[in-house]
Amino acid sequence: MEKNQSMESNTCFCDTGLLFENCCGLYLNDGQKAPSALALMRSRYSAYASHNADYLMETTYISERKYYSKPEILKWAVSNKWQKLEILSFTENAVEFKAYFLDSDNKPQVHYEFSTFKYENSAWYYLDGKFE
């Protein structure tokens, strides 16, 4: 085992309790497509936690990408310490969740979102979200 790597760090960021390689790692590292909107949402949370801005841009619906900046996504992902993902509800194409994190001042924060997703060309994409 590499230095600074504990067993806990191998557990997926998205709180399924599965190993990263058997969960979101399949989509972030192995190039598999997330099989559902919920799996995509979980993998996008893991992408924030692992600072994978490329994946976040690639899984955003193409017409929406112009509203996002990869450097800004990366900056936000890196400046926060991602703590936990809580799924509140989900349907085939929507996920309501809370993402818990510590901001750059180490203050606890909660990001609430009701996200919608679109299935096109055999892949799920993040379309948009409503925030509180």
The 8 nearest C-alpha neighbors of each residue, nearest first, counted from 0:
[[1, 2, 4, 5, 3, 6, 9, 8],
 [2, 0, 4, 3, 5, 6, 8, 9],
 [1, 3, 4, 0, 5, 6, 8, 9],
 [4, 2, 1, 5, 0, 8, 6, 7],
 [5, 3, 2, 1, 8, 0, 6, 9],
 [6, 4, 7, 8, 3, 9, 0, 2],
 [5, 7, 9, 8, 4, 10, 0, 18],
 [6, 8, 5, 9, 10, 4, 11, 18],
 [7, 9, 5, 10, 6, 4, 11, 12],
 [10, 8, 7, 6, 18, 19, 11, 5],
 [11, 9, 18, 19, 7, 8, 17, 16],
 [10, 12, 19, 18, 13, 17, 14, 9],
 [11, 13, 45, 14, 10, 48, 19, 83],
 [14, 12, 11, 41, 84, 15, 45, 44],
 [15, 13, 16, 12, 84, 11, 83, 17],
 [14, 16, 17, 13, 11, 22, 12, 10],
 [17, 15, 14, 10, 11, 18, 13, 12],
 [18, 16, 15, 10, 11, 22, 19, 21],
 [17, 19, 10, 11, 21, 20, 9, 22],
 [20, 18, 11, 22, 24, 10, 21, 23],
 [19, 21, 24, 18, 22, 25, 23, 11],
 [22, 20, 18, 19, 25, 24, 17, 23],
 [21, 23, 19, 24, 20, 25, 17, 18],
 [24, 22, 42, 25, 26, 19, 27, 45],
 [23, 25, 20, 27, 19, 28, 26, 22],
 [26, 24, 29, 23, 31, 28, 22, 27],
 [25, 27, 31, 30, 24, 23, 29, 28],
 [28, 26, 24, 25, 23, 29, 30, 54],
 [29, 27, 24, 26, 30, 25, 31, 20],
 [28, 30, 25, 31, 26, 27, 24, 20],
 [31, 29, 26, 28, 27, 32, 25, 24],
 [32, 30, 26, 29, 25, 33, 27, 28],
 [33, 31, 26, 34, 122, 30, 123, 25],
 [32, 34, 39, 38, 35, 26, 31, 123],
 [35, 33, 32, 38, 36, 39, 123, 122],
 [36, 34, 38, 37, 33, 39, 123, 91],
 [35, 37, 39, 38, 92, 116, 40, 123],
 [36, 38, 40, 35, 39, 41, 94, 89],
 [39, 37, 41, 35, 40, 33, 36, 42],
 [40, 38, 42, 36, 33, 37, 41, 43],
 [41, 39, 37, 43, 42, 38, 36, 44],
 [40, 42, 38, 44, 39, 43, 13, 37],
 [43, 41, 23, 45, 39, 44, 40, 46],
 [42, 44, 46, 40, 45, 41, 39, 55],
 [43, 45, 41, 47, 46, 42, 48, 40],
 [46, 44, 48, 42, 12, 43, 47, 13],
 [45, 47, 51, 43, 49, 44, 48, 50],
 [48, 46, 50, 76, 44, 45, 49, 51],
 [47, 49, 45, 46, 81, 50, 44, 76],
 [48, 50, 46, 47, 51, 45, 76, 12],
 [51, 49, 47, 76, 48, 46, 52, 73],
 [50, 52, 46, 53, 49, 54, 47, 55],
 [53, 51, 55, 54, 73, 69, 50, 72],
 [54, 52, 56, 55, 51, 57, 69, 58],
 [55, 53, 57, 52, 56, 51, 58, 27],
 [54, 56, 52, 58, 53, 57, 43, 59],
 [55, 57, 59, 53, 54, 58, 52, 64],
 [58, 56, 54, 55, 59, 53, 60, 61],
 [59, 57, 124, 55, 56, 54, 125, 60],
 [60, 58, 125, 124, 56, 57, 64, 61],
 [61, 59, 124, 126, 63, 125, 62, 58],
 [60, 62, 64, 63, 59, 65, 57, 124],
 [61, 63, 60, 64, 65, 59, 126, 66],
 [64, 62, 61, 60, 65, 66, 59, 126],
 [65, 63, 66, 61, 67, 62, 59, 60],
 [64, 66, 67, 63, 62, 68, 61, 56],
 [67, 65, 64, 63, 68, 62, 59, 61],
 [68, 66, 64, 65, 69, 72, 63, 71],
 [67, 69, 71, 70, 72, 66, 65, 64],
 [68, 70, 72, 71, 52, 73, 67, 56],
 [71, 69, 73, 72, 68, 74, 52, 75],
 [72, 70, 74, 68, 73, 69, 75, 67],
 [73, 71, 69, 75, 74, 70, 52, 76],
 [72, 74, 76, 70, 71, 52, 75, 77],
 [73, 75, 71, 77, 72, 76, 78, 70],
 [74, 76, 78, 72, 73, 77, 71, 79],
 [77, 75, 47, 73, 74, 50, 78, 79],
 [76, 78, 74, 79, 75, 73, 50, 80],
 [77, 79, 75, 103, 76, 74, 102, 80],
 [80, 78, 102, 77, 101, 103, 76, 81],
 [81, 79, 101, 100, 82, 102, 78, 48],
 [80, 82, 100, 48, 79, 83, 99, 101],
 [83, 81, 100, 99, 80, 101, 84, 98],
 [84, 82, 99, 98, 81, 85, 14, 13],
 [83, 85, 98, 13, 97, 14, 99, 86],
 [84, 86, 97, 96, 87, 98, 83, 14],
 [85, 87, 96, 88, 95, 84, 97, 94],
 [88, 86, 96, 95, 85, 89, 97, 94],
 [89, 87, 95, 86, 94, 96, 90, 93],
 [88, 90, 94, 93, 95, 91, 37, 87],
 [89, 91, 93, 92, 94, 88, 37, 36],
 [90, 92, 93, 36, 89, 35, 37, 94],
 [91, 93, 116, 90, 36, 115, 117, 94],
 [94, 92, 115, 90, 114, 89, 116, 91],
 [95, 93, 89, 114, 113, 88, 37, 96],
 [96, 94, 113, 88, 87, 112, 89, 114],
 [97, 95, 86, 87, 85, 112, 111, 94],
 [96, 98, 111, 85, 110, 84, 109, 99],
 [97, 99, 84, 110, 109, 83, 85, 111],
 [98, 100, 109, 83, 82, 108, 84, 81],
 [101, 99, 81, 82, 108, 80, 107, 79],
 [100, 102, 107, 105, 80, 106, 79, 108],
 [101, 103, 79, 105, 104, 106, 100, 107],
 [102, 104, 78, 105, 79, 101, 106, 80],
 [105, 103, 102, 106, 101, 107, 79, 78],
 [106, 104, 101, 102, 103, 107, 80, 79],
 [105, 107, 101, 102, 104, 108, 103, 100],
 [108, 106, 101, 100, 102, 105, 109, 99],
 [109, 107, 100, 101, 99, 106, 102, 110],
 [110, 108, 99, 98, 111, 97, 100, 107],
 [109, 111, 98, 97, 99, 112, 108, 130],
 [112, 110, 97, 130, 96, 131, 109, 98],
 [111, 113, 130, 129, 96, 95, 114, 128],
 [112, 114, 95, 129, 128, 94, 96, 130],
 [115, 113, 128, 94, 93, 127, 112, 95],
 [114, 116, 93, 127, 126, 92, 128, 125],
 [115, 117, 125, 126, 92, 124, 93, 36],
 [116, 118, 124, 123, 126, 119, 92, 125],
 [119, 117, 123, 122, 124, 121, 116, 120],
 [118, 120, 121, 122, 117, 123, 124, 60],
 [119, 121, 122, 118, 123, 117, 124, 32],
 [122, 120, 119, 118, 123, 32, 34, 33],
 [123, 121, 119, 118, 120, 32, 124, 33],
 [122, 124, 118, 117, 36, 119, 116, 35],
 [125, 123, 58, 60, 59, 117, 116, 126],
 [124, 126, 116, 59, 60, 58, 127, 115],
 [125, 127, 116, 60, 115, 124, 117, 59],
 [128, 126, 115, 114, 125, 116, 129, 63],
 [127, 129, 114, 113, 112, 115, 130, 126],
 [128, 130, 113, 112, 114, 131, 127, 111],
 [129, 131, 112, 111, 128, 113, 110, 114],
 [130, 111, 112, 129, 110, 113, 109, 128]]
